Amino acid sequence: MEAGDHAGRIARAFSAQAAAFEDPAVNRPFTTDAAWIAELVAVGPGDLVLDVAAGTGIVGRALAPRARAVVALDATAAMLEAGRAAAAAEGIANVVFLLGDATAMPFLHASFDVAVTRFSLHHLEEPARAVAEMARCLRPGGRIVVADLAADDDPVVAREQDRLERMRDPSHVRLRTTAELAGLLADAGLAAVRVEWRDIERPLAPWLAQTRVGTATATEIEAALRRELAGGEATGFRPSEAAGELHFTHRYAAATATAPPTARA
């Protein structure tokens, strides 16, 4: 797989989603979950915050009132434009929206006090590089939050989970387990790594509508979940049904850590 091919998949997927990305009618967990991530990291009035693979910068915008300034970096211009418009409408003036690559960021070492990323790693072919870049950009003692959807601990189930995620969104690469997520931070030289998680039940139809999947793809994904409900192969989605509507459960995990107290070479 060529890097350019995958970059194109990301650009196409998120350009299509940008207009409705923060619409709670199709993406309620994404919009409401930003507050949880903001609660996991201490941000003060002197802090410079980096929001990596920020999308519309919803987390960065949530942190901005407590921070000196926020840089929201993303690879999709349409997402940044949507975020810039939202910040203006909200009266938030201390967020800079910047087009850039999470795995090769244009910042000096030890530039930021806080770095966050959310729901991004499963779209990256080299997530360890992105985490290492975030660690590089942190000042000594800086804080980091890396949040993402979590894979099932059973690798067979996780493969099916990834297959269905990829059918819905071709920019999906692979989910990590909570242990793998913590390992990415530890491998980047960060300390005091801690992982918290929560399960979020979601209706299937809006989740599929968000990425504008075709009818055949939506039908195939729904059929896989219904087979599991009937006792078939596990998908990792833990489906349920309420009032005739099919639901599933995502696990959201957030790993927090700190940079070493001395500057990196």
C-alpha positions in Angstrom: 0.0 0.0 0.0 1.5 3.3 -1.1 1.5 6.1 1.5 0.0 8.4 -1.0 -2.9 6.0 -1.6 -3.8 6.0 2.1 -3.4 9.7 2.4 -5.9 10.0 -0.4 -8.3 7.7 1.3 -8.1 9.9 4.5 -8.6 13.1 2.5 -11.6 11.7 0.6 -13.2 10.2 3.7 -12.9 13.3 5.9 -13.6 15.8 3.2 -16.9 14.0 2.8 -17.6 14.0 6.5 -16.5 17.5 7.3 -19.8 19.3 7.0 -21.6 16.9 9.4 -18.7 15.8 11.6 -20.0 17.6 14.7 -23.7 17.0 14.0 -25.0 15.2 17.1 -27.7 13.6 15.0 -25.2 11.4 13.2 -22.1 11.6 15.5 -23.4 12.2 19.1 -20.6 10.2 20.9 -17.9 12.2 19.1 -19.4 15.5 20.0 -20.2 14.7 23.7 -17.0 12.7 24.4 -14.7 15.7 23.9 -15.6 16.8 27.5 -14.3 13.5 28.9 -11.0 13.9 27.2 -10.7 17.5 28.4 -11.2 16.3 31.9 -8.2 13.9 31.7 -5.6 16.6 31.2 -4.7 19.6 33.4 -4.5 22.7 31.3 -3.6 26.1 32.7 -3.6 29.7 31.4 0.1 29.5 30.5 -0.1 26.3 28.6 0.4 25.9 24.8 -1.7 23.0 23.6 -1.2 20.8 20.5 -4.3 19.0 19.1 -2.9 16.4 16.7 -5.0 14.9 13.8 -7.5 17.4 15.2 -10.2 17.1 12.6 -12.4 20.1 13.3 -10.4 20.8 16.5 -13.3 19.9 18.8 -11.0 18.9 21.6 -8.7 21.8 21.1 -11.6 24.2 21.2 -12.8 22.6 24.4 -9.4 23.2 26.0 -8.8 26.7 24.5 -10.7 28.7 27.2 -8.3 27.2 29.8 -5.1 27.5 27.7 -2.8 30.3 26.5 -3.3 29.0 22.9 -4.0 25.9 20.9 -2.6 24.6 17.6 -5.0 22.2 15.8 -3.1 20.3 13.2 -4.9 18.0 10.6 -4.2 16.6 7.2 -7.6 17.5 5.7 -8.3 21.1 4.8 -12.1 20.7 4.8 -12.0 19.6 8.4 -9.9 22.5 9.4 -12.1 24.9 7.6 -15.2 23.5 9.4 -13.3 23.9 12.7 -12.2 27.4 12.0 -15.8 28.4 11.2 -17.0 26.7 14.5 -14.3 28.5 16.5 -15.4 31.9 15.1 -19.0 31.2 15.8 -18.1 30.2 19.4 -16.0 33.3 19.9 -12.8 31.3 20.4 -9.8 33.3 19.1 -6.8 31.4 20.5 -6.9 28.4 18.3 -4.7 28.2 15.2 -5.7 25.7 12.5 -2.8 24.2 10.6 -2.6 21.8 7.7 0.0 19.1 8.4 1.1 15.5 8.8 0.8 14.0 12.3 3.8 11.8 11.6 6.1 14.7 10.6 5.0 17.8 12.4 6.6 21.2 11.7 7.4 22.1 15.3 10.6 22.4 17.3 11.4 20.0 20.0 9.8 20.7 23.4 7.4 23.3 22.0 4.2 22.4 23.8 3.0 21.8 27.4 0.1 19.5 26.4 -0.5 17.3 23.4 -3.8 15.5 22.6 -5.1 13.3 19.8 -8.5 11.6 19.6 -9.9 9.0 17.2 -7.0 9.3 14.9 -4.5 6.4 15.5 -6.8 3.8 13.8 -6.5 5.9 10.6 -2.7 5.9 10.6 -0.4 3.3 9.0 2.4 4.3 11.4 0.7 5.4 14.7 3.9 4.9 16.7 5.5 7.7 14.6 2.6 10.0 15.4 2.9 9.3 19.2 6.7 9.7 19.0 6.2 13.1 17.3 3.8 14.2 20.0 6.4 13.1 22.6 9.1 15.0 20.8 7.1 18.2 20.8 6.4 18.0 24.6 8.3 20.1 27.0 9.8 18.3 30.0 7.0 17.3 32.3 4.4 18.0 29.6 1.2 16.0 29.5 -0.3 13.9 26.7 -3.6 12.2 26.1 -4.0 9.7 23.3 -7.6 8.5 22.9 -9.0 6.1 20.3 -11.5 3.3 19.7 -10.2 0.1 21.3 -9.9 -3.4 19.7 -11.3 -6.5 21.2 -8.7 -8.4 23.1 -9.3 -11.6 21.1 -7.2 -11.1 17.9 -9.7 -13.1 15.8 -12.6 -10.9 16.8 -10.4 -7.8 16.4 -9.8 -8.8 12.8 -13.5 -8.9 12.1 -14.0 -5.7 13.9 -11.4 -4.0 11.7 -12.9 -5.5 8.6 -16.3 -4.0 9.3 -14.8 -0.7 10.3 -12.9 -0.6 7.0 -16.0 -1.4 5.0 -17.7 1.6 6.6 -14.6 3.9 6.2 -11.8 2.9 3.9 -9.4 5.2 5.7 -9.5 2.8 8.7 -6.3 0.8 9.2 -6.4 -1.0 12.6 -7.7 -0.7 16.1 -5.4 -1.2 19.1 -6.2 -2.9 22.3 -6.0 -0.9 25.5 -2.7 -2.6 26.3 -1.3 -1.7 22.8 -2.4 1.9 23.3 -0.5 2.2 26.5 2.5 0.5 24.9 2.7 3.2 22.2 3.1 5.8 24.9 5.6 3.8 26.9 7.7 3.1 23.7 7.8 6.8 23.1 9.6 7.3 26.3 6.7 8.7 28.2 6.1 8.0 31.9 3.2 7.4 34.3 1.1 5.8 31.5 -2.5 5.2 32.6 -5.4 4.0 30.5 -9.1 4.7 31.1 -12.0 3.4 29.0 -15.7 3.6 28.7 -18.3 1.7 26.6 -20.6 3.7 24.5 -23.8 2.2 23.0 -24.6 3.7 19.6 -27.5 3.2 17.1 -26.1 1.7 13.9 -28.0 3.7 11.3 -26.5 7.2 12.1 -23.0 5.7 12.4 -23.4 4.3 8.8 -24.9 7.5 7.6 -22.0 9.6 8.8 -19.7 8.1 6.2 -22.4 7.9 3.5 -21.9 4.2 2.9 -23.7 2.6 0.0 -26.8 0.4 0.5 -25.0 -2.8 -0.2 -22.2 -2.1 2.3 -24.7 -1.0 5.0 -26.7 -4.1 4.5 -23.6 -6.3 4.8 -22.5 -4.7 8.0 -26.0 -4.9 9.5 -26.2 -8.6 8.5 -22.9 -9.4 10.3 -24.3 -7.8 13.5 -27.6 -9.6 13.2 -25.8 -12.9 12.7 -24.0 -12.3 16.0 -27.2 -11.5 17.7 -28.5 -14.8 16.5 -25.5 -16.6 18.0 -23.1 -16.4 15.2 -19.5 -15.2 14.9 -18.5 -12.4 17.2 -17.8 -9.0 15.4 -16.4 -7.0 18.4 -19.4 -4.7 18.0 -21.5 -6.3 20.8 -24.8 -5.7 19.0 -28.2 -5.3 20.6 -31.7 -4.3 19.5 -34.1 -1.8 21.1 -37.5 -0.9 19.8 -36.6 -2.6 16.5 -33.4 -0.5 16.1 -30.0 -2.1 15.8 -27.4 -0.8 18.2 -23.7 -1.6 18.8 -21.1 -0.8 21.4 -17.8 1.0 20.9 -15.1 1.0 23.6 -13.4 4.4 23.9 -9.9 4.3 25.5 -7.8 7.2 26.6 -4.1 6.8 27.6 -2.5 9.6 29.5 1.2 10.1 30.3 3.9 12.7 31.0 7.1 13.6 29.3 10.4 13.0 31.2 11.4 15.9 33.5 14.6 16.6 31.5 14.7 17.7 27.9 15.3 15.2 25.1 18.5 15.4 23.1 
